[in-house]
Amino acid sequence: MVQRLSSAVMALLEYLVLKMLTGNVKVIEALRQYIVDGLSPSSVADNLGLSKHQVRGYAQRVIEKVGDSRRASMVISKVYDMLIRIEPVIKNYGGRKICVLCGEELRGSGEDHIRKRHYDIVRRYVKLIASVLRMRLREISTHKLTLGTKVTQLSKSLRLYTR
C-alpha cells in the first residue's frame, strides 16, 4: 500500500505545478510528449515551437529529480490531467508579466515571485495532486494482487514511494 510519496516525487510535483502557475504549459506538454509518449525531441520541438535542446533540458531536469525516466513517465502520466487544469497566475498583458494574485509586474518567468510571495498556493496544489497520485497508485497496488509477480517487480523497480 502506498503511504507516502518520496521527496523526489514531491519535488517533481512542485516543479510541474510551478510551471503551470507561471503559464509554461509548453513545458508540461513537452514532457508528456517526450517522456510519456516517447516522441523524439525534434518532433516535440516542431509540435510546440521549441528547440530540441529545450525539450531535452526540461526532460533532464525532471529525470534528475526522480532518478530515472520510467519514474518520471509514471508520475507525469498519472498527474497530467490535473496539471493542465491549473490556471496560471502569471499573465502576459501587452508584453508585461503581471501576477494576478497581487498585481505586481514581474521580470523573468515569475517562478521566484510565486515561491516567495504565493508559495502557499504551490503547496496546496502539490498536496492535492499528491493525494490523488497516492490514490491512483493504490489502485495499481490493488491490481497487483491479481496481476502477479511481474507487476510487483515492475512497481518495485519504479520506487515511486517510500514506506
C-alpha positions as CSV (number, residue, x, y, z in Angstrom):
1,M,0.0,0.0,0.0
2,V,1.3,3.5,-0.9
3,Q,1.6,5.6,2.2
4,R,3.9,8.4,1.4
5,L,5.4,9.7,-1.8
6,S,9.1,10.1,-1.9
7,S,10.7,13.5,-1.6
8,A,11.9,13.2,-5.2
9,V,8.3,12.8,-6.4
10,M,7.2,15.7,-4.3
11,A,10.0,17.8,-5.8
12,L,8.8,16.9,-9.3
13,L,5.2,17.8,-8.5
14,E,6.4,21.2,-7.2
15,Y,8.4,21.8,-10.4
16,L,5.4,20.9,-12.5
17,V,2.9,23.0,-10.5
18,L,5.3,26.0,-10.7
19,K,5.5,25.6,-14.5
20,M,1.7,25.6,-14.8
21,L,1.2,28.5,-12.4
22,T,3.6,30.6,-14.5
23,G,1.8,29.7,-17.6
24,N,4.5,27.4,-19.0
25,V,2.1,24.9,-20.5
26,K,4.5,24.1,-23.3
27,V,6.9,22.6,-20.7
28,I,4.3,20.2,-19.4
29,E,3.2,19.3,-22.9
30,A,6.8,18.8,-24.0
31,L,7.5,16.5,-21.0
32,R,4.3,14.4,-21.8
33,Q,5.1,14.1,-25.4
34,Y,8.8,13.3,-24.9
35,I,8.9,11.3,-21.7
36,V,5.5,9.6,-21.6
37,D,4.6,9.3,-25.3
38,G,8.1,8.6,-26.5
39,L,8.3,11.2,-29.3
40,S,11.7,12.4,-30.4
41,P,13.0,15.7,-29.1
42,S,12.8,17.1,-32.7
43,S,9.2,16.0,-33.1
44,V,8.2,17.6,-29.8
45,A,10.1,20.7,-30.6
46,D,8.4,21.0,-34.0
47,N,4.9,20.4,-32.4
48,L,5.4,23.0,-29.8
49,G,7.6,25.7,-31.3
50,L,10.6,24.9,-29.1
51,S,14.1,23.8,-29.8
52,K,15.1,20.2,-29.3
53,H,17.6,21.4,-26.8
54,Q,14.9,23.0,-24.7
55,V,12.9,19.7,-24.8
56,R,16.0,17.7,-23.7
57,G,16.8,20.3,-20.9
58,Y,13.2,20.0,-19.5
59,A,13.4,16.2,-19.6
60,Q,16.9,16.2,-18.0
61,R,15.7,18.3,-15.1
62,V,12.7,16.1,-14.4
63,I,14.6,12.9,-14.7
64,E,17.3,14.2,-12.3
65,K,14.6,15.0,-9.8
66,V,13.2,11.4,-9.7
67,G,16.2,9.4,-10.7
68,D,15.1,7.8,-14.0
69,S,12.9,8.2,-17.0
70,R,10.5,5.4,-16.0
71,R,9.6,7.0,-12.7
72,A,9.3,10.4,-14.4
73,S,7.0,8.9,-17.1
74,M,4.8,7.2,-14.4
75,V,4.4,10.4,-12.4
76,I,3.7,12.7,-15.4
77,S,1.2,10.2,-16.9
78,K,-0.7,9.9,-13.7
79,V,-0.9,13.7,-12.9
80,Y,-1.0,15.3,-16.4
81,D,-4.8,15.6,-16.4
82,M,-4.7,17.5,-13.1
83,L,-1.8,19.8,-14.1
84,I,-3.4,21.0,-17.3
85,R,-6.4,22.3,-15.3
86,I,-4.2,24.6,-13.2
87,E,-5.0,28.2,-14.1
88,P,-1.8,30.3,-14.5
89,V,-1.4,33.2,-12.0
90,I,1.2,35.0,-14.2
91,K,-0.5,36.6,-17.2
92,N,1.0,38.5,-20.1
93,Y,-0.6,41.8,-20.8
94,G,0.8,43.7,-23.7
95,G,4.3,42.3,-23.1
96,R,4.2,42.8,-19.4
97,K,4.0,39.9,-17.0
98,I,1.6,40.6,-14.1
99,C,0.8,38.4,-11.1
100,V,-3.0,38.3,-11.0
101,L,-2.9,37.5,-7.3
102,C,-1.1,40.7,-6.1
103,G,-0.9,42.8,-9.2
104,E,2.9,43.0,-9.2
105,E,4.7,43.4,-12.5
106,L,7.3,40.8,-12.9
107,R,10.6,40.2,-14.7
108,G,11.6,36.7,-15.8
109,S,9.4,33.7,-15.6
110,G,7.7,34.6,-12.3
111,E,8.7,31.3,-10.6
112,D,10.8,33.2,-8.0
113,H,7.9,35.5,-7.3
114,I,5.5,32.7,-6.8
115,R,7.9,30.9,-4.5
116,K,8.5,34.0,-2.4
117,R,5.0,35.6,-2.3
118,H,2.5,32.8,-3.0
119,Y,4.1,29.5,-2.0
120,D,1.0,28.6,-0.1
121,I,-0.8,28.1,-3.4
122,V,2.0,25.9,-4.7
123,R,1.9,23.8,-1.5
124,R,-1.9,23.4,-1.8
125,Y,-1.8,22.2,-5.4
126,V,1.1,19.8,-4.7
127,K,-0.7,18.4,-1.7
128,L,-3.9,17.9,-3.7
129,I,-2.1,16.3,-6.7
130,A,0.0,14.1,-4.4
131,S,-3.2,12.8,-2.6
132,V,-4.7,11.9,-6.0
133,L,-1.5,10.3,-7.1
134,R,-1.3,8.2,-4.0
135,M,-4.9,7.1,-4.6
136,R,-4.1,6.2,-8.2
137,L,-1.0,4.3,-7.1
138,R,-3.1,2.4,-4.5
139,E,-5.4,1.3,-7.3
140,I,-2.4,0.0,-9.1
141,S,-1.3,-1.8,-5.9
142,T,-4.7,-3.4,-5.5
143,H,-4.5,-4.7,-9.1
144,K,-1.0,-6.1,-8.3
145,L,-2.6,-8.9,-6.3
146,T,-4.4,-10.2,-9.4
147,L,-1.7,-9.5,-11.9
148,G,1.1,-11.5,-10.2
149,T,4.8,-11.3,-9.8
150,K,5.7,-9.3,-13.0
151,V,3.7,-6.3,-11.9
152,T,5.1,-6.4,-8.4
153,Q,8.7,-6.5,-9.8
154,L,7.9,-3.5,-12.1
155,S,6.5,-1.5,-9.2
156,K,9.5,-2.2,-7.1
157,S,11.8,-1.1,-9.8
158,L,9.8,2.2,-10.1
159,R,10.5,3.1,-6.5
160,L,7.9,5.8,-6.6
161,Y,7.2,5.8,-3.0
162,T,8.8,5.2,0.4
163,R,7.3,3.2,3.2
